[in-house]
Amino acid sequence: MKNTSCLILALSCIGTINLLAASTRIDAKTWRTVQTYDVRALGSNLKSHTRELVAVKFNFRGKDIHHLKPNWYESSIWQPDPQGKKGFSNIRVMIAKKDLSAFKSITTDAASSVEITVYGRVLWDSENNFTFVQLLGRNVVVDPPGTATVSW
């Protein structure tokens, strides 16, 4: 019985450490400035939001995932155009290698009507000359002082 209790305690600690290692903490002052956009609105002026932390609503991810840098993958997130003029709108995203399996779990079905929200920082890659959203995660927990923890 004593060994079982120690094992449960050890596994709980390991699970907590894994959760904390796979999450990003955002201070309360920064978290209060986060604005939510849909793909169409953010994509039309993405560069003007460089270095901002944003929440982005979309419906599915792109099927293509490219390994651009040693620890980073590039893909896209998509949303149907509500006016039906363009069909779909998308923005380019970068995903950390450690978060790739969580990103791949998001549907690629263009017919999906489920709205998904991800959190990330808009950045500019001067080397490759493009703006993208560096994804931090899908889940947010805000503690009483207002500090947010974003994870997959």
C-alpha positions as semicolon CSV with decimal commas, in nm:
position;residue;x (nm);y (nm);z (nm)
1;M;0,000;0,000;0,000
2;K;0,281;0,237;0,090
3;N;0,457;0,164;-0,242
4;T;0,135;0,233;-0,434
5;S;0,092;0,571;-0,262
6;C;0,452;0,666;-0,342
7;L;0,403;0,563;-0,705
8;I;0,084;0,770;-0,738
9;L;0,256;1,071;-0,582
10;A;0,556;1,035;-0,814
11;L;0,335;1,008;-1,125
12;S;0,135;1,314;-1,015
13;C;0,455;1,516;-0,978
14;I;0,579;1,403;-1,318
15;G;0,245;1,496;-1,478
16;T;0,255;1,841;-1,320
17;I;0,613;1,896;-1,435
18;N;0,521;1,791;-1,791
19;L;0,223;2,029;-1,792
20;L;0,437;2,319;-1,673
21;A;0,716;2,240;-1,921
22;A;0,469;2,235;-2,211
23;S;0,302;2,563;-2,120
24;T;0,375;2,934;-2,154
25;R;0,310;3,180;-1,871
26;I;0,193;3,527;-1,966
27;D;0,194;3,809;-1,712
28;A;-0,137;3,974;-1,621
29;K;-0,054;4,309;-1,784
30;T;0,021;4,143;-2,119
31;W;-0,276;3,905;-2,095
32;R;-0,516;4,198;-2,051
33;T;-0,407;4,335;-2,391
34;V;-0,480;4,013;-2,585
35;Q;-0,736;4,071;-2,859
36;T;-0,931;3,801;-3,040
37;Y;-0,945;3,800;-3,420
38;D;-1,084;3,572;-3,683
39;V;-0,847;3,458;-3,957
40;R;-0,991;3,695;-4,218
41;A;-0,959;4,006;-3,999
42;L;-0,609;3,927;-3,873
43;G;-0,481;3,809;-4,211
44;S;-0,575;4,132;-4,386
45;N;-0,326;4,332;-4,176
46;L;-0,109;4,071;-4,003
47;K;0,214;4,269;-4,030
48;S;0,066;4,563;-3,835
49;H;0,023;4,330;-3,534
50;T;0,391;4,225;-3,521
51;R;0,502;4,131;-3,165
52;E;0,146;4,132;-3,033
53;L;-0,001;3,840;-2,842
54;V;-0,330;3,742;-3,010
55;A;-0,613;3,491;-2,994
56;V;-0,718;3,361;-3,337
57;K;-1,047;3,188;-3,418
58;F;-1,045;2,942;-3,709
59;N;-1,215;2,621;-3,828
60;F;-0,941;2,390;-3,958
61;R;-0,568;2,366;-4,018
62;G;-0,389;2,325;-4,347
63;K;-0,286;1,974;-4,451
64;D;0,066;2,082;-4,543
65;I;0,327;2,105;-4,269
66;H;0,682;2,208;-4,361
67;H;0,994;2,166;-4,148
68;L;1,154;2,509;-4,199
69;K;1,396;2,533;-3,908
70;P;1,547;2,273;-3,671
71;N;1,279;2,310;-3,402
72;W;1,001;2,481;-3,598
73;Y;0,734;2,373;-3,845
74;E;0,528;2,595;-4,073
75;S;0,163;2,542;-4,160
76;S;-0,159;2,744;-4,184
77;I;-0,495;2,786;-4,015
78;W;-0,811;2,844;-4,217
79;Q;-1,162;2,981;-4,195
80;P;-1,445;2,996;-4,450
81;D;-1,511;3,348;-4,579
82;P;-1,853;3,447;-4,438
83;Q;-1,935;3,653;-4,747
84;G;-1,835;3,363;-4,973
85;K;-1,636;3,593;-5,203
86;K;-1,296;3,436;-5,160
87;G;-1,400;3,094;-5,036
88;F;-1,149;3,066;-4,751
89;S;-0,907;3,286;-4,560
90;N;-0,583;3,166;-4,404
91;I;-0,278;3,280;-4,212
92;R;0,064;3,121;-4,180
93;V;0,160;2,976;-3,844
94;M;0,478;2,835;-3,692
95;I;0,461;2,546;-3,447
96;A;0,737;2,435;-3,210
97;K;0,859;2,080;-3,265
98;K;0,742;1,982;-2,915
99;D;0,387;2,102;-2,999
100;L;0,359;1,943;-3,342
101;S;0,155;1,638;-3,237
102;A;-0,098;1,863;-3,060
103;F;-0,125;2,082;-3,371
104;K;-0,171;1,775;-3,591
105;S;-0,468;1,672;-3,375
106;I;-0,664;1,973;-3,511
107;T;-0,895;1,879;-3,797
108;T;-0,803;1,938;-4,162
109;D;-1,167;1,907;-4,271
110;A;-1,264;2,221;-4,462
111;A;-1,632;2,150;-4,393
112;S;-1,579;2,174;-4,016
113;S;-1,807;2,430;-3,852
114;V;-1,645;2,397;-3,509
115;E;-1,469;2,719;-3,412
116;I;-1,125;2,667;-3,257
117;T;-0,922;2,933;-3,075
118;V;-0,543;2,932;-3,056
119;Y;-0,311;3,177;-2,886
120;G;0,014;3,304;-3,027
121;R;0,248;3,590;-3,099
122;V;0,263;3,764;-3,438
123;L;0,622;3,770;-3,558
124;W;0,820;3,876;-3,864
125;D;1,081;3,643;-4,017
126;S;1,327;3,883;-4,179
127;E;1,538;3,594;-4,310
128;N;1,252;3,450;-4,515
129;N;1,052;3,775;-4,549
130;F;0,712;3,671;-4,407
131;T;0,484;3,739;-4,111
132;F;0,333;3,454;-3,912
133;V;0,171;3,364;-3,582
134;Q;0,396;3,161;-3,351
135;L;0,143;2,933;-3,182
136;L;0,162;2,889;-2,805
137;G;-0,142;2,668;-2,746
138;R;-0,520;2,621;-2,736
139;N;-0,598;2,606;-2,363
140;V;-0,575;2,892;-2,115
141;V;-0,591;2,896;-1,737
142;V;-0,595;3,238;-1,570
143;D;-0,504;3,253;-1,201
144;P;-0,664;3,505;-0,957
145;P;-0,393;3,773;-1,008
146;G;-0,456;3,753;-1,386
147;T;-0,147;3,562;-1,499
148;A;-0,236;3,327;-1,785
149;T;-0,089;2,986;-1,861
150;V;-0,131;2,880;-2,225
151;S;-0,084;2,514;-2,319
152;W;-0,189;2,261;-2,580
